[in-house]
Amino acid sequence: MLNRLALVTAASTVLLLFAGGLVTTTNSGDAVPDWWFAPISFGTLLPEMKGGVLYEHGHRLVATVVGVLTIVMAVALWRRDPRPWLRTLGWLALGAVCAQGILGGARVLKLASPAALAIIHASFAQVFFAMIVAIATATSRTWETDRPDPEPSGVPKLALWTAGACYLQIVLGAWRRHTGKLIHVHLLVATVLLVLILVLAAECLKRGRFRRTVSTLAALILAQLVLGAWTWALMASGFARSHLSSKPEILVITAHLALGGLIWGLLVSVAVRSRRVWPASRPSAPSAEGLPA
């Protein structure tokens, strides 16, 4: 039950990332001038869903669903899971989703630089997503079947570095979307990330671990390169961020963002699982049932 709840929350968060991407791609962040601690726009729960309001208010509705699911998940973990670190992570995720909502509201109300708040809002969303992915991983059946490997391995460090590079790329992507700058750095990190993911996949497959996940990762990073090139071509040809733009073009550009988040989530899962499979070799290392070493 806990794992299904975590998976539903994770899937809803991916949808939320996509919805948030649509707001940016269509430049709909200012379509609704007001913000409340509830999915209300223009003082009502159901405003006229047209133009940019469709994207902005739709984003708020999905965010509300994710928030409710996170509350339920945090309470369920507290009541049913014996691991203190996982229960703590559930409460941290709840705090993170609340903070994320406040950041979004600050962006709407222009309490600081809109671009800076938008970058922070987009980047922190992925931190919250990582928490949900970690919870889904730790409550899955694979968590029970992933037995420690007696042979030492550099996979945990490699997975951590790869996940770190992916998060850096996400931040750079947010910076690029909201300022139009750092495209060359974004491309450079994309190349490094591609190499790291392929090396990580090869190392895991060689050891017979995480086959399905790393194979999916390798396929997704190649698809992401195609979407990235497509997005660059669209922007270079004069794509205008507006709800009036071509719907297929809007979907391509937004899919590039969402797929990046999905790749990040899979890397987080591999990093968490690898610390369980290859725990610290010291005799005093925590057991496999506790927090991954």
C-alpha positions in Angstrom: 0.0 0.0 0.0 2.8 2.4 0.9 4.6 1.8 -2.4 1.5 2.2 -4.5 0.8 5.5 -2.7 4.4 6.7 -3.3 4.3 5.6 -6.9 1.0 7.5 -7.5 2.6 10.6 -5.8 5.7 10.3 -8.0 3.6 9.9 -11.2 1.5 12.9 -10.2 4.7 14.9 -9.5 5.9 14.1 -13.1 2.6 15.4 -14.3 3.1 18.5 -12.2 6.6 19.1 -13.6 5.0 18.9 -17.1 2.2 21.3 -16.1 4.8 23.7 -14.7 6.8 23.4 -17.9 3.7 24.3 -19.9 3.3 27.5 -17.9 6.8 28.5 -18.8 6.7 27.4 -22.4 3.4 29.4 -23.0 4.6 32.3 -20.8 1.5 32.0 -18.7 3.0 32.7 -15.3 1.4 36.1 -15.2 -2.0 35.0 -16.6 -3.4 34.9 -13.0 -2.5 37.9 -10.8 -3.7 36.6 -7.5 -2.5 33.7 -5.3 -3.9 31.9 -2.2 -3.0 28.9 -0.2 -5.6 27.0 -2.3 -6.1 26.3 -6.0 -8.0 29.6 -6.5 -7.6 32.0 -9.4 -9.4 35.3 -9.8 -11.0 34.5 -6.4 -12.7 31.3 -7.6 -11.9 27.6 -7.8 -13.2 27.3 -11.4 -12.3 30.3 -13.4 -12.8 30.5 -17.2 -10.2 28.1 -18.5 -8.9 29.8 -21.6 -5.7 31.3 -22.8 -2.9 31.4 -20.2 -5.4 30.8 -17.4 -5.8 27.2 -18.6 -2.1 26.5 -18.1 -1.6 28.5 -14.9 -4.7 27.4 -13.1 -4.3 23.8 -14.4 -0.8 23.9 -12.8 -2.4 24.9 -9.5 -4.9 22.2 -9.6 -2.3 19.5 -10.2 -0.1 21.0 -7.5 -3.0 20.7 -5.0 -3.4 17.0 -5.9 0.3 16.4 -5.3 0.1 18.3 -2.0 -2.8 16.2 -0.7 -1.1 12.9 -1.8 2.1 14.0 0.0 0.1 14.6 3.2 -1.5 11.2 3.0 1.9 9.6 2.3 3.7 11.3 5.2 1.0 10.2 7.6 0.9 6.7 6.2 4.7 6.3 6.5 4.5 7.6 10.1 1.9 5.1 11.0 3.0 2.0 9.1 6.7 2.1 8.3 9.2 1.2 11.1 12.2 3.0 9.6 12.8 6.3 11.3 14.8 7.8 8.4 12.0 7.0 6.0 9.3 8.5 8.3 11.5 11.6 8.6 11.9 11.8 4.8 8.1 11.7 4.5 7.7 14.7 6.7 10.6 16.5 4.9 8.7 15.9 1.6 5.6 17.4 3.1 7.6 20.5 4.2 9.2 20.7 0.8 5.8 20.7 -1.1 4.6 23.4 1.2 7.7 25.5 0.6 7.4 24.9 -3.1 3.8 26.2 -3.1 5.0 29.3 -1.2 7.8 29.8 -3.8 5.2 29.6 -6.6 3.0 32.2 -4.8 6.0 34.5 -4.4 6.7 34.3 -8.1 3.1 35.2 -8.9 3.0 38.1 -6.5 6.4 39.3 -7.7 7.9 39.5 -4.2 11.4 39.3 -5.7 12.9 39.0 -9.2 10.5 36.9 -11.2 13.3 35.2 -13.1 15.2 34.3 -9.9 12.1 33.0 -8.2 11.2 31.0 -11.3 14.6 29.4 -11.4 14.5 28.5 -7.7 10.9 27.3 -8.0 11.8 25.0 -10.9 15.0 23.7 -9.3 13.5 23.0 -5.9 10.6 21.1 -7.5 13.2 18.5 -8.6 14.5 18.3 -5.0 10.9 17.4 -3.8 10.6 14.9 -6.7 13.8 13.3 -5.6 12.4 12.8 -2.1 9.3 11.1 -3.4 11.4 8.9 -5.7 13.5 7.8 -2.7 10.4 7.0 -0.7 9.0 5.0 -3.6 12.3 3.1 -4.0 12.6 2.3 -0.3 9.1 0.9 -0.2 9.3 -1.2 -3.3 9.7 -4.9 -3.7 13.1 -4.4 -5.3 14.3 -2.8 -2.0 13.6 -6.2 -0.4 15.3 -8.2 -3.1 18.4 -6.0 -3.5 20.8 -8.0 -1.4 24.3 -6.6 -0.5 27.1 -7.5 -2.9 30.3 -8.7 -1.0 32.5 -7.3 -3.8 33.5 -3.7 -3.5 32.3 -1.4 -6.3 32.5 2.2 -7.4 29.0 2.2 -8.6 27.5 4.1 -5.6 30.0 7.0 -6.1 29.5 6.9 -9.9 25.7 7.0 -9.4 26.0 9.9 -7.0 28.2 11.9 -9.4 25.8 11.1 -12.3 22.8 12.3 -10.3 24.7 15.4 -9.3 25.5 16.2 -12.9 21.9 15.6 -13.8 20.7 18.1 -11.2 23.2 20.6 -12.3 21.8 20.2 -15.8 18.3 20.7 -14.5 19.3 24.0 -12.8 21.1 25.1 -16.0 18.0 24.2 -18.0 15.9 26.3 -15.7 18.4 29.2 -16.0 18.3 28.9 -19.8 14.5 28.8 -19.9 14.0 31.9 -17.8 17.0 34.1 -18.9 18.0 32.8 -22.3 21.6 32.4 -21.1 24.2 29.6 -20.5 23.3 27.6 -23.6 26.9 26.6 -24.1 27.3 25.4 -20.5 24.0 23.5 -20.8 25.3 21.7 -23.9 28.6 20.9 -22.2 27.0 19.4 -19.1 24.6 17.5 -21.4 27.6 15.8 -23.0 29.2 15.0 -19.7 25.9 13.6 -18.4 25.5 11.4 -21.5 28.9 9.8 -20.9 28.3 9.3 -17.2 24.9 7.7 -17.7 26.3 5.3 -20.4 29.3 4.4 -18.1 26.9 3.9 -15.1 24.7 1.7 -17.2 27.6 -0.4 -18.4 28.9 -0.8 -14.9 25.6 -1.9 -13.5 24.9 -4.3 -16.4 28.4 -5.8 -16.0 27.5 -6.6 -12.4 24.0 -7.8 -13.2 22.3 -5.1 -11.2 19.5 -2.7 -12.0 19.2 -3.9 -15.6 15.8 -2.6 -16.3 16.4 0.8 -14.7 19.8 1.5 -16.4 18.6 0.2 -19.7 15.6 2.6 -19.5 18.1 5.4 -18.5 20.2 4.8 -21.5 17.2 4.9 -23.8 15.8 8.1 -22.2 19.0 10.0 -22.4 19.2 9.4 -26.1 15.6 10.5 -26.5 16.4 13.5 -24.4 19.2 14.5 -26.8 16.7 14.3 -29.7 14.2 16.5 -27.8 17.0 18.9 -26.8 18.1 19.3 -30.4 14.5 19.7 -31.5 13.9 22.3 -28.8 17.0 24.2 -29.8 15.9 24.2 -33.5 12.5 25.5 -32.5 13.9 28.3 -30.4 16.4 29.2 -33.1 13.7 29.5 -35.7 11.8 32.0 -33.6 9.5 30.1 -31.4 7.4 32.6 -29.3 6.5 31.6 -25.7 2.8 32.1 -25.9 -0.4 30.1 -25.5 -1.1 31.0 -29.1 2.0 29.1 -30.4 1.8 25.8 -32.2 0.5 23.1 -29.8 2.9 20.4 -31.1 5.9 22.8 -30.6 4.7 23.6 -27.1 4.5 19.9 -26.3 8.0 19.2 -27.7 9.7 21.9 -25.7 7.8 21.0 -22.5 8.5 17.3 -23.0 12.2 18.1 -23.0 11.9 19.6 -19.5 9.7 16.7 -18.2 11.9 14.0 -19.6 14.9 15.6 -17.8 13.0 15.3 -14.6 12.2 11.6 -15.3 15.9 10.9 -15.9 16.8 12.7 -12.7 14.3 10.5 -10.8 15.7 7.3 -12.2 19.2 8.3 -11.3 18.1 9.1 -7.7 16.6 5.6 -7.5 19.8 4.0 -8.8 21.9 6.1 -6.3 19.7 5.1 -3.4 19.6 1.4 -4.3 23.3 1.2 -5.0 24.1 2.3 -1.4 22.0 -0.6 -0.2 23.7 -3.1 -2.6 27.2 -1.9 -1.9 27.1 -0.6 1.7 30.3 0.7 3.4 32.7 -2.2 4.1 33.4 -1.1 7.7 32.2 -3.6 10.3 30.2 -0.8 12.0 28.2 0.0 8.8 24.4 0.3 9.2 22.4 -2.7 8.4 20.5 -3.1 5.1 17.3 -2.4 6.9 18.3 1.1 8.0 19.3 4.2 6.1 21.6 3.3 3.1 25.2 3.8 4.1 
